[in-house]
Amino acid sequence: MTAQDDKWVSADLAHSWHPFTDQELWEGEEPVVIQRGKGAWLFDTKGRRYLDANSSIWTNIHGHSHPTIVSAIQKQAAALCHSSYLGLANDKASELAQKLCGFFPGILTRCFFSDDGSTALEVAFKMSLQWRQQNGHPERTGIIAFENAYHGDTLGAASVGGVSRFIKGYGESGLQVYRVGTLADLQSLPEVVIETASAIVIEPIVQGVNQMRLWPIGMLAELRTWSSQNDIHLILDEVMTGFGRTGTMFACQKEDVTPDFLCLAKGLTGGTMPLAATLTTGGIYEGFKGPGRTFYYGHSYTGNALGCAAALASLSLFETENTLAEVERKGHFLEASLGNLPGILEIRRVGLVLGFDIEGCGQTFCRDLREKGVLTRPILNTVVLMPPLSINDEELGFLINAVTSILKR
Ligand SMILES: *Cc1c(COP(=O)(O)O)cnc(C)c1O
């Protein structure tokens, strides 16, 4: 151990507080201190390398420090790092808003920037609710959400989430939420709930934090029909599924669905900078024009130029590297390679989003994986594999070998 390494470890143990972490356990062992990334790999201060098998908690798309994104950030930093989006525009944010709306021409025509997945959801909830207040439906104050859903950790987003261990203590202190388990449950909702609901929110195609559980095929399209029929806004949380993770640019494209609000974050910048966007329709936008109807929401770093430059570079890579073309093949290869292994109870996969249930403890399994040079995190007894979309076959082989060797023990 070098003296410097000691310094970082001791500074962390003395002063840092990590997310979703039992600090008592954390303090009981020496943390891995990451210092560098290249492609699908992360390197720690001791020079050990690890395959980033969960894309740094579901954010990375094209690999770490991709030269195209790095140079876009460098160029942007030299020109402008940040200027307020309040009362001012900036060139990169203008371009990015146009580019994102361009995926849903004529329907999602407005883009509201924020910083994280949670804030992208907060924006959608607040927009939906405020729109009702000032557009003739003040009685519509509820949000319908799904059981075991995850929509972020800020107070409002957490109150809509349905993962009990995450919302214990403050799940009650937020929005007015009606929870349903399946599409069928919607049919038995009391009329009063349907008539007073402003929006329904869902993670389309797959619920990530709910151990990578896929919705039945066709469900999203049916939900779109139901929400339109009942005049309820459809909010899609594509914070995890967006930007190619499921094989299409956005998961909603699998069922030809366009929502009223589309929430994007994690992969928006290719996993390089915190940036989020909430896309919405012209109809919602128009309902905020005029005196007393302003949407009072924003953050200091809204429309951050560095983040927008990174996002534009990431989106350009989808074209120049044809990123989406290989996602399904790689995902299928991964699934097929794990398919017959003993000790795996079930595999759930879409695109390059894969979760497999094991008999033992997910935490221990991922600890063993780390010893083999693979980083990921479990969700209960589900091991998540969600590598950068740019992962190559050799790296997939490394990942499969690591998993196999642990299962065989
Ligand atoms: C990660 C995630 C969020 C929250 O995003 P943050 O950037 O962590 O705030 C919300 N919804 C889904 C589906 C997510 O996966």
The ligand as an SDF file (V2000), in Angstrom:
LIG
                    3D

 15 15  0  0  0  0  0  0  0  0999 V2000
  -31.7450    5.4760  -10.9770 C   0  0  0  0  0  0  0  0  0  0  0  0
  -33.1840    5.6360  -11.2190 C   0  0  0  0  0  0  0  0  0  0  0  0
  -33.8740    6.7750  -10.7890 C   0  0  0  0  0  0  0  0  0  0  0  0
  -33.2110    7.8530   -9.9740 C   0  0  0  0  0  0  0  0  0  0  0  0
  -32.1760    8.4850  -10.6740 O   0  0  0  0  0  0  0  0  0  0  0  0
  -31.0460    9.2830   -9.8690 P   0  0  0  0  0  0  0  0  0  0  0  0
  -30.1860    9.8580  -10.9420 O   0  0  0  0  0  0  0  0  0  0  0  0
  -30.3340    8.2580   -9.0400 O   0  0  0  0  0  0  0  0  0  0  0  0
  -31.7210   10.3000   -9.0510 O   0  0  0  0  0  0  0  0  0  0  0  0
  -35.2090    6.8850  -11.0920 C   0  0  0  0  0  0  0  0  0  0  0  0
  -35.8330    5.9310  -11.7890 N   0  0  0  0  0  0  0  0  0  0  0  0
  -35.2190    4.8280  -12.2320 C   0  0  0  0  0  0  0  0  0  0  0  0
  -35.9810    3.8270  -13.0260 C   0  0  0  0  0  0  0  0  0  0  0  0
  -33.8720    4.6290  -11.9490 C   0  0  0  0  0  0  0  0  0  0  0  0
  -33.2640    3.5150  -12.3590 O   0  0  0  0  0  0  0  0  0  0  0  0
  1  2  1  0
  2  3  1  0
  2 14  2  0
  3  4  1  0
  3 10  2  0
  4  5  1  0
  5  6  1  0
  6  7  2  0
  6  8  1  0
  6  9  1  0
 10 11  1  0
 11 12  2  0
 12 13  1  0
 12 14  1  0
 14 15  1  0
M  END
$$$$
